[in-house]
């Protein structure tokens, strides 16, 4: 499979998982079953009253990271931050508490704002930097550069080291998938020796809620990827979890899209996304950047 198909699959995978899971965010499994049976279709609605195919903060912030990297690949923090603020000022429907607090504290230095928000809230180990970090894996062929930008974009809003670690681990899995490695092997290689290693041998589901805590989110993402039988199966499983289903769906969908490729995403899913033009532009830019850095697209 060509690298371009994996890159496009990854970005569309984020959007599809987000749009599908947005319908069931904050619901319980029982509420989902009562209202939707087993949700398989992008229908919008939910707590944010989404249009069918509308995405939330997960995809929009992912695009901010992608476009910031494309503007200044060697030092993307400022252009990423500028796009964050443009998005924030657009009065989005969905924005996480930690990120909102950072934006309100921002006065020119993202890392100082993230530290201040961490002290204000007493925590900052949310999943808001993990949900948007994938462009670092897509744009940089060099693992060291990938890790550096993964950490920087995380620290812009999330001071907790657990967020850095999750972003780096996730993007290193993505890096392997972009090279054509098998999904389970890529996951196993990167979670070995970490707090997530036991996910490979769980007898049942993770013993945590599908919450916005980064460690809970990442455990569920890994579990869904390891047990899903296709791209559609992965994102449907995420949507039917409830809880922070849009973010879990976006994060799992990104890696599933990188693995199965754009052609592995059902046409009715990809075609339903309302911001396809912006996604396609980001895909084209990242492919051009990778080709310029010696990658094969």
HELIX and SHEET records of a PDB file:
HELIX    1   1 UNK A    3  UNK A   21  1                                  19    
HELIX    2   2 UNK A   29  UNK A   36  1                                   8    
HELIX    3   3 UNK A   57  UNK A   71  1                                  15    
HELIX    4   4 UNK A   77  UNK A   89  1                                  13    
HELIX    5   5 UNK A   97  UNK A  105  1                                   9    
HELIX    6   6 UNK A  110  UNK A  121  1                                  12    
HELIX    7   7 UNK A  130  UNK A  132  5                                   3    
HELIX    8   8 UNK A  134  UNK A  139  1                                   6    
HELIX    9   9 UNK A  143  UNK A  155  1                                  13    
HELIX   10  10 UNK A  161  UNK A  178  1                                  18    
HELIX   11  11 UNK A  183  UNK A  191  1                                   9    
HELIX   12  12 UNK A  197  UNK A  201  5                                   5    
HELIX   13  13 UNK A  214  UNK A  227  1                                  14    
HELIX   14  14 UNK A  231  UNK A  239  1                                   9    
HELIX   15  15 UNK A  245  UNK A  260  1                                  16    
HELIX   16  16 UNK A  262  UNK A  264  5                                   3    
HELIX   17  17 UNK A  267  UNK A  270  1                                   4    
HELIX   18  18 UNK A  276  UNK A  292  1                                  17    
END                                                                             
